Amino acid sequence: MINIDFNLQPSDLTAKLATFWELSGKKIHAIENNYDVSKGSPVFTRKGEYTTRGWTEWTQGFQFGSAILQFDATGDEQFLEIGRKNTLKVMAPHVSHIGVHDHGFNNISTYGNLLRLMREGKITFNEWEKNFYELALKISGAVQASRWTPIKNGGYIHSFNGAHSLFVDTIRSCRALVLSHRLGHVFQAENDIKINLLDRALQHIKATADYSVFYGEGRDSYDIWGRTAHESVFNVKDGNFRCPNSQQGYTGFSTWTRGLAWAMCGFPEELEFLETLDDSELEAFGGRANIEKYMLKAAQATCDFYLEHTPIDGVPYWDTGAPNLYKLGDYLGQKANPYNDYEPVDASAAAIGSQGLLRLGRYLMRKGDTENGRKYWQTGLTVLNTLLDEPYLSTKENHQGLLLHSIYHQPNGWDYVPEGSRIANGESSMWGDYHFREVALYVQKLINQEPYYTFYNCL
């Protein structure tokens, strides 16, 4: 399990963060100056250069969102121009994209961050520009909510696999729905029936908590506390749950660690968002206490699983049930080894999960649960501290990635295996780089006593 550094403070990372943002800016320029946009969105690196991989268009918002975060962190307006210009130029198709479950990735990272910066006074207020960002977010949330599958006692936003498929990743797209709701958007269907976007977001979060996360009790008494399944499969005719499954993990009965990390991050940030709503608004959906209870249970379970099933430095292997892990011996009792001969690590899961750990830790400490809160908070700092050093921080100028040892799709064999190696390593991904920047910005804002960083600061 992770060896938590209980003495580490955010300010201890100040020097590392300065180096991080200097490297980050160089990587953004390298992509902006050299990537061939005609090939589609950059997804991951191959031999240090970003390339695309057709599956769904879910990473372009991370590309331009990274430039916006770079401006937020450094004040360097050339990065604001990159993010703003490209959001206007190429992001509109992502707002109306009816074929993906990734609106919370693409559009919150671009339109949402730009609107947030305007609300926070970091960019000049302009009424029409504000309206433009708000309209994009309103429509994005509604389009995402339209991918709806009703089930017994609820429903969910279905994945690109089809109506039967609930992905654990999609909890982060609930941000799109709640922002659209809070911006006052009226989502209408046939016969002008109005659909409550907050209701759909909460139903999806509840379905994710009930079916994507395992607790070792009831229906999944055979399983253990906090494990996640990448995909949950339903019978769309009668709304019954059928089985767990996986697309990018090893099996439906093992834990794909990036999927785990999406849940670790998604539940705490939605718990934070709940605090912005009046009790009266939540009464129709079971009341605040009930909603917080199932969200908090899922958040703690997934974070606990991460603590127990990750090597001591906080960086996980790509799946906790990967078939060759046993060949590594006591792999949980030593630092993760991205250069081993048997199974890849996934540093992108660590970047995503560290933010979830920090948010959950802060949330619990504010609620009076100091012991658990401090445990998660210090674990989040511990993981980030690991990532801010080599071999995870990409320091070579000829490598366009920022966070090394990211894995996209191990079962499909999409990740680049360097010559002389038996496993994929040494490469980066758009989601890994973006979330690395996001958690770095989160901590830097705390150090500098800036407004607390949330997705809903754009409201």
N, C-alpha and C positions, 0 to 999 in steps of 0.2 A: 504494500500500500504506500501511498504518498508520505514522504517524510516532511511534515509540515514545519516550516520555519515560523515559529510564533513570535520571533523578535523582529521580523522584517517589517519595515514601515514604507508607505508609499514614497516618502521623500528619499529613501535609500536608493530608489530607482532613477533619480533625477539625471545623473550623468549618463546612464545607459539610455534613457529616453532621448537625450540630446543627440547621441550617436545614432539612435534608431531613426529619428526624423530626418537627419542628414542623409542617411542611406536611402530612406523611403523616397525622398524627393528625387534622387538620382534614378531610382527604379521607375518612377512615374514618367520622367522625361525620356528614359530609354524606350519605354513602350510607346509613348506618344510620338516619338520621332522615327521609330523603326517598324512598328507593327503595321501589317497590311490589312486595313479595315475591310477590304473587299472579301476577305476570307471568312468574315463573320466575327462574332465576339471572341476575344481571347479567353481561354479556359484554363490551361495549365502550360507549364514550360516543358520543353524537350531540349536537352543539352543547354539549358539556361535561357532559351528564347521562347517567348510566349507563342503558343499555337492554338488552334481551335479544335474542337471535338464536337461534331454534330450530335446532339441528343435533344436538348431543349435550350432555348436562349434564356439562360438564367444568370449569366455572369456579367453582362455588360454594365449593369447598374453598379457592380462592385468596381469596375474599371474607373468610371467617372466619379463614383462616390469616394474612391480613394483620393482623388485629387482634391475633392471638397474637404475631406477630413484633414488632408495635408495643409490646406489653407487655414482651417480652424486651429490647427496645432501651432502653426508657425507664423501666420499673418502674411505669408508670401502670396501676393495677389495673382501671380502668374498661374498658380494652381487653381484659384477661384475661376479664372478665365477658362482654363481647360475644362473644369467641371461644368460650369454654367453653359459654355458654348456647345459642348457635346450633348448635354442634357436636352437643350433646345433642338439640336440637329438630328439626333438619332434615337432618343428615348420614347418618342410618341407611340411607336408600335407596341412598346411594352405596356403602355397604359391600357390599350384595348385588346391585349393578347388574351384570347379566350381559351387557349390550349394549354396553359401552364398553371401550376399552383405556386408560383414564385413571385407574386406581385410585391410581397413584403420585402423581398430581396432587391429587386430591380428598382422599384419606384420610391421606397422609403429611403434608400441609399442615395438617391439623386434629388428628386423633387422634395422629399421630406427633409433632407439635410439642408438644402438651400433655403427652404422656408424657415427652418429652425434658426439658421444663421441670421435671417432677417428679423425674426422675432427677438433674438438675443442681442440685436444691435451690432452684429459683426459685419454686416453688409448694409448698404444704404437702403432705407425703406422706399419702396415704390409700389403704389397701389395696384397698378396693372400687373407688375411682376408677381406680387403676392397673390393676386387673383388667379394668375396662370398656374402657379404651383398648387394652390388650393384646388382648382378645378381638376388638375391631373390626379391629385390624391383622392378626391371624391369619386372620380370615375374608376380609378384603379381598384378601390375598395369594393365598389359595386360589381365590377367585372369578376373580381376574385370570388365574391360571394355567390355569383351565379353558377359556379361549379359545385353544385349542391346535391348531396345524396341524403335523403331522409332514411333514418333507421329507427328501430324501436327506441323510444324515449330520447329522441334527438336527431342529430344529423352531423354531417361533416363536409368540408371542402375536399372534393376528391382529387387525386393526383392525376398526372398526365397518363397514367396507365388505364384509367377509365373509372366509371362510376363505382365500381366495387372496391376501390383502393384508397385507403387512408394512409398517408405518409406521415411519419413523426416529424419530418422537416417542416411541414406546413404550419406548425404552431407559430412560426415566426411571420407567416403571412397574415395571421390574425391582426397584426399591427395595421395592415392596410384597411381592414374592416372597421376597426375602432376609430381610426383617424377620420375615415369618411363619415362615420356616425357623428363624431364630435364636431366635425366641420358643418354639420347640419344637412348632409345630403339625404335626399328622399329617393330610395331605391324602390322602383315599381316593376311589377310583373303584369301578366295578363289581367285584363279588366281593372287596370290601375290599382291592383292590390299592393299595398305598401308592405315592404319587407324590412323588418328591423335589423340593421346591420350589427348592432351590439348583441342581439339575440343569437344571430348566426355565429358570431365570433365565440361567444360563451358556449354554445352547443359544440362547436368544433374543439375548443379547449377541453371540455368535459369528455368528449369522445376520445381524445388523445390520452387524457389521464386514465380513462377506463380501459382502453384497449391497446394502447401503444406502450404503456408502462405496466410492469408486473410488480406485485407486492408480496408474493408468497402466501397469499390467503385467498379464500373463496374460490373463484373460477380458476385461478392460477396457483393454487396451493402447492403444486408440484415444483414451482419455480422459486426464485429468490428476490429479495427486496431490491427494487430499483432497476432491474434489467429492462431493456427496451427492445421492441421489435421495429425494424425499419418500416414495414408495411403491415397493415391489418386488413384482412380480406373479408368482405361482407357479401351476403346474398342480396342483391338489389331488388329482388322480387318481394321478399318478406322482411327485409331489414335486419336479418339475423347475422351476428358475427360468426365467421366460419373458422378462421385460423390466422396465426401470425405467418409472415413471410418476409423475405428480404430481397432487395434488388442489388444493393451495393455491399451488403454484409455477407458473411459466410452462410448463415442459415436464419430462418425465422426463430430459431431456438438458441441463438447466440446473439451477442450484442455488437452491432456495428457502432464503433465508438463515435463517429461523427454524428450519426443519428441520435445517440445518447446526448451528445453535446448540444444539439439543437434543442432538445427538451430541457436540458439544464439551463440554457439561456432563455428560452421562450417562456417558461412558467414564471420565473422571477420577474421578468420585465412586465408581464401582464399583471402580476400581483402589485407591482409599483403603479401601474396604470389605474388599477381599481381604486386606488386612494384618491384619484381625481374625480370620482363619481359620487353623487349623493346616494345615501342609503335608499331613498325613495325610488331612484331609478333602477336599483338592483332587486327590489321586492318582487317584481314580475318574473324574475328569473331564479327564484329560490332564496333570495336575500344574501346580504354580504357575508354573513358567517358561513353559510353553506358553500358559497363560491370560493371563498378564501380557503376553506378547509380542504377541498379536493385539489385546488391549485398548489397549496403549500405541501400537501402530502406528496404529490408528484414531484415537486421541486426538490424536496429533501431526499426522497427515495433515489432519484436519478443522481443527485450530487453525492449521496452516500455510496452508491454503486461505483461511481468514478473514483472516489477516494480509496475504496477497497480493492479495485481491480485495475489499478494503474501503477506502473513502476514508481520508484521512490522519488524521481525528479519531476513527476507530474505529466509526462508525455506518454500517451497510450499507444499500444499497437493498434492496427486498423480494425481488428475485431477481437473481442475477448475470448472467442471460441475458435480462433483461427487454427487450422488443423496441425500446423507445425510448431506451435508455441512451446510444446513440451520439450522440443529439441534444444531450447534455449536454457533449460535447467530452471533455476529459481529466478525467472525473469522479472517477477514483481519485487524481488528483494534487492535489485540493483538498478542502476540507471538504464533507461531505454537505450538500445543500441540500433541506430538507423542503418548501420552498415553490416548487420548480421547476415547470415546465409539463408535464413528461413522465412521470416515474416516481416513485412514493412511496418514501421511506425507511421502514425498520422498526426503530424504536428498541427494540422488545421483543426483537428478535434480539440487539441489543447488550447488553441487560441480562442475558439468559440466557448469551450467549457469554462475557461478562466473567468470570462466576463459573467457567466451565470453564477459561478461561485461567489464572486465579489458582490453581485447584486443581491443574491440570497442572503449572504452574510450581513450586509448592511441592513436589509429589510428586517431580519430577525433581531439584530441588535437594537434597532429603533422600536421594535415591538416588545423589548424587554428580555428576549431570550439571548442573553449575552454569551453564554457558554457555546451553544450551537452556532450562533452568529459569528463569533470570533473564529471558530473552527473553519467555517466555510470561507470567511474573509481572508484569513491567513493562508489558506490553501490556494485561493485565487492569486494572491500575491506571489506565492511560492512558484506556481506554474508560470506566471508571467516572467518572473525573474529568470527561470530556466530558458525560456524562449528568447530572451533579450541577449543571450550569449550564443557563440558558436557551440555546437554545430547547427543550430537552428536559425540564427540570424545570418542572412546572406550578405556577406561583406565584399564579395568579389564584384568589381565594376562590370565585368562582362556577363554577369548573370542578372536577368531582368526581374527575377523574383525576389521577394523580401523575406518570406518564411520558407525555409527549406524542409524537405521530407514530408510533403503533403501527398496524400493518396486520393485519387478520384474514384476509380472503379477497378478494384483488384480482381473480382470474378471475371470481368470482361478482358482483363489484361491490357487496359488502356494506358497504364502509367509506364513511363520510360525506365528501362532497366539499363544502367550504364554498362559499358564494356568491362568485363571482368567481375561483374557482380551477379549474384543469383536472384536478387530482389530489386524492386524499384526503390530508389532513394535519390536525394540530392535535388529534387525538383520542387516547384512552387505551384500554387493555384490562385486564381483570382479571389475565391472566397476565403482562402487562408490568409492571403495578404491583406484583404479588406478587414477581416475580423481581428487580425493582429493590430492593424492601425486603430481599429475601433476600441479595443481594450486598452491600448496604449494611451489613446486620447482620454478615455474614461479616467484612468489613474492620473494623468497629467492635470486634468481639470480639478481633481481633488487636491493635488499638490498646490496648484496655483489659486485655489479657492474661487474658482469660476463656477457658474451655474452647473448644478448636477446634470450630467449628460443622460438624457432619455430621448427615445424616439418621439415622444409626445410634447417635447419642448417647442415643437412647431405650432402648437395650438395657441 
